[in-house]
Amino acid sequence: MSVQPKTIARSTMIIIILSLIGKLMGFGRESLVAAVFGANMEKDAFVAAQSATSTVSQYIVMGISTVFIPGLQSVTNDRGESGKLKYTSNIFFVVALLTLLIMGLGTLGAPFLAKLVGPKFDPATKALTVELIRLAMPVIIFSALQGIFTGYLHFHNRFAAAASVSIWLNSVYLSYLVFFAKDFGIYGLTVASVLAVVVEFIVVYLASHHIGFRLKPYFSFSDPYTRQTLILALPAIITVSVNNINTLVNRALASGLATGSMSRLDYANKLNVLIIGIFITAITSVIFPPMAKAFDEGDYDRGKRIMNGSIRSVLLITIPSVVGLIILAQPVVELAFMRGAFTQADADATAVCLRFYTLSLIAISVTNVQNRVFYSLEDTKTPFYIGMVNVACNVGLNLLLVSYMGINGLAFSVSVATTVVMLVSFYLIRKKIGNIGMTSYLKVFIKTGLAALFMGLVVYLVYFMGLEPLVFSQFDPGKTQTLARLLVFLLSIFIGVIVYGLALYGLGLKEAKDIKIYLERKLRARFGTY
């Protein structure tokens, strides 16, 4: 299963395009949610319930999926195609049984989960949270099964179907919000969240079936490959659960602040991870199978080259994103959410929180790649220990800052903790596989940082000193003004991207030169010599 650079680039672009469509739909979904529910008690309960169920499902999905691809590689090498299909079927039934048991325990333990995610809720909010947790519990099963077939598709370099699931998920949400939200309220939104994941599972299962997978009635805990996957998955699941303690602690502390604080924290976080969902997920999804193959075959040089290229790409994307989100946080939040029940006060508080959250974007994205390196080496213990460091830093800072900074302190704690984790991970990877090109990363960081700061200055002048005042002077508040603000916002971003690219080229960054050569070739091929 050799993957060429062109194939990696093409697959990455496919995922980016499909993810962008899905995220834009998600943007619309969150905008409608904000308009319908605002930042009130019901929305706080929904966020808490989703945190409880999605946190548990993420434990399973991430734990299984991170070791499933290396497992597929090993069983395919040893047992061939038939062994691979048998192994996948066995994982399917084993995971289905385990998640069914977990769902049952979660349903019975919903009051405990509600206390965990909203310990300072008033009785009414806590009671609603319990009901919504029980409604959302089936998400655990279907998320886990979706994770299996997403990994199966990635292993076979079939990324389009897996990347399209967010489109299907948001289609279900949007249909509910447009046609049914007024009649069924927050309970219906919770049911829609379950149906959306069911649809995601159906899509990836059918895509796997299309490329030859056939589910076999095979169930065995004694199968050595399945047993090895479960053994490796256990520390991976614990790692994900440890990392999610940060989210639980953040939301638990937010539940003791003013009503709406948890919702504002959630809105800010979703805007922050938008970049991760579009670009970084694409990079990590595509590089994981070839990197796992390289390390499995003992080709550490190729594995390190894949890692190096991935981290450089992540830095190229996330550094300007951080600068852009800090500068444009206020218009981003207002354009995304400020309508209906979402007030100007909500927008102001969410924008400030977003700026503190955004500082974590680089570290979270780089850590996603770093974890894939550990998992490619079939090392699930090191990420667990790193996760403990993450939690210790985050929880300590949370308790220290929340009384002084409110939800902004919770967001800032995440940024500091993830940065510490990123630096520790670099040290441990270098210790494990030798030289990893830290000088290369430092050069990219400095050059992209300089280019991003110059871009940020230009965007600030264009938007705040030029285009936005013009819009406010020409249009009265209303839909026309909002549309005009959106257009000048997008124009400012486009100008910023051009300025950033030119600055990178002027600073002599290799990737900028490669893009220039690529574009010249495309233009020559289309128009001849110019």
N, C-alpha and C positions, 0 to 999 in steps of 0.2 A: 504494500500500500504506500507507494512513493508519491509524495505531493510536491509538485514543482512550484517555484515562486509565483509563476503566472497564475497557477491554479489557486494558490493561497490568496493572491491579490484579488482575483475574480470572485472567489467565495466570500472574502471579506466585504467586497463592494455589494454583493447580493444581500448579505446580512444587514449591512448598513442601510441600504435602500428600504428593505422590508421593515427593519426596525424603526427607521425614520417615519414610515407611514403609520406603523403601529403606535409609536410614541406621539405623533401628532394627533392620532385618534384618542390616545390616552390623555393628551393635553385637553382635548375637547371634553372627554369624560370628566376629568377633574374640575373643569370649568363649570360643567353642568351640575356636578355634585355640590360645588361651592354655591352656585346660584340657588339650588333647591334647598340645601340643608345648612349652608353657611358654616359658622363655627359655634354650634350650640351644643346642648347636652346630648341630643340624639347622635350627632356626628362624633362627639367624643366617645360615646359608647360603641359606635360602629368601628372607629379607629382602634379602640382597645380590643374589641372582639376579633377584628381582623389580625391584630398583632398576635393574639393568642393562637389562633388557628394557623395563620401563615408562618409563624415562628416554628411551630411544631412540624408543619409540612416541609419547611426549609431544612430542618434538621435531617429529615429522611431524604429529601431530594438531593441536597448537596452531598450528604454522606455517601449515598449510593452512586450518584452520577460521577463523583470525583474519582472513584475507584473502578467504576464499571468499564470505562474505555480501556485503561491498562489491562483489566481482566479480559476483555474481548480480544485484545492484542495477544495475550498469552495463550488463551484457549484456541484461537485461530491458528497460531503457530504450531501448537501441539496436536490439535484434534481436527483441524480443517473446518470446512463449511458446516458439515452436519453437527460437529461438536459445538460450534458457535451458536447455531440455532437452538440446540438442546439447552445450552447454558443460559441463553437469553430467556427461554421459556421458564426455566427453573427459577431464575431471578424474579421474573414476573409474578409467579405464584407465591414464592416466599415473601416478597415485598407486599403483595396484596394481603396475605394473611397477617403479617406483622402490623401493617397500617390499619387493618380492620380492628385488631385488638387495641391499638393506640386510640383509634376513634372512639371505641367503646369506653375506654378509660377517660378520655377527654370529655365525653358527654356526661359521664357520672361526676367528673371532677370540675365541671364548669364553674361552680362557685369559687373553688380554690383558684382557678385560672383568672377569674374576674378580679379576685383580690390581688393576684400577682401583677396584672397589667394596669389595674386602677385602684390601688390600695386606699387612696384618699377620696374616692368618689363618694358622693352622697348616696343614700340608700336607693333612690329612684334610678340614678344612673347605673349603679352597680347591678340592680335587678335587671335592667334592660340589657346590660352587657352579658349577663348569664344567658339570657334567652338568645341573644344573637350568636354567642359562641356555640351553643347547641345547634342552631340552624346551620352554621358554617362548617361543622365538623367533617362532612364528606369531602371537603377540599383536601384533606390530608391524604386520602386514598388516591384520588385522581391526580393530584400533583405528583405523588411518588411514581405512579405508573407513567405519567407523561415524561418524567425525568429519565426513565429507563429508555423509552423510545426516542427521546431527543438525543441521548447518548449514542444509541444505535445508529441513528441517521448521521450524526457527526462522524462516527467511526467510518462510515462509508462515503464520507465527503458529500453528503446530501444535506446542504445547509438551508435551502430555500424553504422547505416545508416547516422545519423547526423554527426558522426565523419569522415565519408568517403567523405563528400562534398568537402573538400579541394583537394582530389585526382581528382575528376571530374573537379573542377575549373581549376586546373593546367594542366589537360589533354587538355582542350580547349586552354589555353594560349600556351602550348608547341607546339601543332599542328600548331597554327598560326605562332609562331616564327620560326619553322623549315621549314614550307612549303610556307608561304605567306608574311612574314615580308618584304622581299626585294621588293615585288611588291606593297604593300599597306601601308607600313611605319607606322607612328605614328597614323594615322587615323584608320587603320585596327586594331592596338593594342587596341585602345579605343573601337571599336566595339566588339573585342574579349572579353574585360572585361565585357561587357554587356551579351554576350552569355554565358560566364562562370557562371554568377550569375543565369541566366535562367535555366541552367542545374542543378545547386545546388538546386533551387526551385523544379524542377521536381523530383529529387531524394528523397527529404524529403517528398514531397506530396505523391508519390507512396508508400513510406515506411509507412506513416500514413494510407493510404488506405489499405495497407496489414494487419494492425493490427485492422482494423474495422472502421476507420473513413470514413464517407460518407458526402460529402458536401451537405448541405440542403439549398434550396432557402429561407433563412431567413435573414431579415435585419431590425434592430430596434435599434434606439438610446435610447429608453426608457427602454429597458431591464435592470433591476437593477444591475445584475452582470456585464454586459457590461459597463454600466454607471460608476460603481465603478472602473472597470479596467481602463477606460479612465481618470477618476479623479485622480487615483493613478499614472497613466502613465505620466500625464502632468508634475509633478515635476521631475519624473525620466527622461523624455525627456530633460527637462531644465538642469538637472544635467549632462547628457551626453553632451549636447551642451556646457555647461560651461566648462567641462573638455576638450572638443575639441577646445575651444578657445586657449588653450595652443599650440596645433598643428598649428592652423591658425596663431597665432602670430609668432611662430617659423619660419614658412615658409614665412610669410610676410616679416619678417626681413631678412631672407636668400635671398629673391628676390632682396634685395638691395646690396648684396655682389657680389663677382666675379661670372661670368657665371659658372654654374655647382655646385654652393654651395648648392642649394636646392636639387639637385640630390644626392650629397654626403651625405647630412643630411638624406635623405630618405633611401639610401643604409645602412647607419649606424643604423638607427632606425629599419629597417627590420631584420638585423642580431640580434639586441638586443632583439626583441620580439619573436625570434625563440623559445627560452626556454618557454616563456609564451604560445605560440601557441601549443607546444607539450605537456608540462606537466601541467602547471597551469590551462589551460582551461579544461583539463581532470578532475582535482580535483574539480574545481568549478562546472562543469557540473553535476558531479555525486552526490556531496553533497547537491546541492541546493534543489532538491525535498524532500529528507528525512528531511533536516533541516527545510524547510517550513512546512512540516507536523508536526514535533515535536513542533515548536512554535505555529502553528495553534491549536494544541490540548492542549496547555498550559504546555507541558513537557519541561520546560526550562533546566533541568539538561541534558536531552538527546541532546537538541539543542546545549548546550554549549560544550558537549563532541565531537559532530561532528565538531563544529567550532575549538576546540582545536586541534583535530587530523589533521584537514585540514591545519591549520597555521603551525603546527610543520612540516608537510610534505612539505609545501611550502618552509620553511626555509632550510630544508635538501637539497632541489634541487637548490634553487636560490643562496645560499651563495657560494658554490663551483663554480657555473656557473659564478658568478661575478669575482671571482679570476681567473678562467680559461680564460674568455674573455679578461680581462685586460692583462694577460700575452701573450696570443696567438692572440691578435687583428690583428697584422700585417699579419701573415700567413693566418688567417681566411679570411681577405679581399682579399689578393692576390690570394688565391686558389679559392675563390668564384667568383671574378669579373674580375681579371686582364687579360684580353684578348681582342682582337679586338680594339674597340674604347675607352676602359677603360685603362687609362695610369698608369704608376708608380706614377705620381704626384697625380692622383685621389685616388690611393690605399693608399698612405701615409696620405693624408688628411682625408680620410674616416676612417682609422685605429685609428687615434688620436681622432676623433669625437666619434667613437664607445666606446673608453675607458671612455669618460665622460658620454655617454648615459648609459653604463652598470651599473653605480652606482645607477641608478633608478630601476634596475631589482627587487630587494628585495621588495622595497616599493610598486611598481606597483602590484606585485603578491599578497602580503599580503592584499593590499587594495581591490583587486578583491574578496577575501574571505570576508573581512569586509563588503563590500557593499551587498553581498548575505545575510549576517546576518540582516542588516537593512531591505532589501526587504522581507526576510522571516517573519519579524515582521510587514510587511505591512507599513513600515515607509519609505516613499520616500522623505520626507522633509529634514531629517538630511543629507543624501548624497548631497543634493543640497547646503546646507550651507557649508559643507566640500569642495564641489567643488569651491565655491566662495573663500575660503581660498587658495585653490590650484592655482586658476587663479591669485589672488593678488600676491602671492609669485613668481609665474613663470614669469608673465609679468614684475613685478618690477625688478627681477634679469635679465631678458632678456635685458631690456633697459639699465641696468647698465653694463652688461658684454659684449654685442655684439660688442661694439666698441673696446674693448680690446682683446677679445678672438675669435671673429668671430663666426663660426658655433659651435666651441667647447664651447663657452659661452652659446649658445642656448641649447645645450645638457646638460651642467652642471646645468643650471637653472631647467630643468625638474627633474633632480636627487634630487636637494635640495627641490623643491616644493613637490614632491611626498613623500619624507621622512617626511616632516612636516605634510602632510595629514595623513599618516599612524599613527603617534603618536597621533594626534588629534582624529582619529577614535577609537583608543584603549581606550582613555579616555571616549569618548561618549558612546561606547558600554558598558563599565564597569558601567557607570552611569545609563544606561538603564536596564541592566539585572543582575547587581551584579558582584561578583567575576568572572573573566575570566581566571585565572591562569597565570598572567603575569610573575610570578617567573619561571614557566615552560618554557615560551617562552625565557626568559633571559638565562636560563641554556642551552637550545638548541642553541641559538645564539652564546654563548661563545664557546661551544664544537664544533659546526660545523665550527665556524670561525677559531679555532685553527687547526682543521683537514684540512680545506681548505687551510690555509696558508702553512702547511706542504706539502700538495698535490701540491700547486703551485710551491714551491721550487723544488720539485722532477721533475715536468713537465718542468720547465725552464731548469734545468740541462740536462735532457734527450733530450729535443728537440733542444735548442739553443747551448748547449755546446757539444752535442754528435751527434745526428742523422742528423740535418739539414746541418751542415758543411760537414758531410760525403757525403750527397747527392750532394751538390754543387761541391765537389772535384771529384766525380765519374762520373757525368753526365753534358753534355753541355746543355745550355738553350734550351728548347723545350718541346714537349709533354711528352717525357720520363722522363725528370727532374720533370715536374709538377706532373706526376703520382707517381713518387718516393716520392716527397714531401708530397703528399696526404696520401700515405701509412704510412710514418713515423709520420705524424701528427695524424692520427687515432691511431697508436700504442702508441703515447705519451698520448693521451686521455685515452686509455684503461688502461695504467699503472697508470695514475692519478686517475681513478675511483677505481682501486684496492687499491691504497695507501690511498685514502680518506675513503673507507669502513673499512680498517684495523685500521686506526687512530680513527675513530668513535667508533669502538669496543673497542679499547684500552682505550678510554676515558669513556667507560661505558654507552654510549647512549642507551636508551631502544630500539629504533627502530633498531639499529644495532644488538642487541642481538636477537630481534624478527626475523630478517632476517636470522641470523645464525641458529636459531632453525627451521625455515621453511625449509631452505636448507638441514639440517640434516634429517628432516622427509622425504623430497623428495628423498634423496639419499638412505635412508633405505628402502623406499617403492620400489625403483627401483632395488637396488643391495643387499638388505638385510643388516645384521649387517656388519659393516666395521671397 
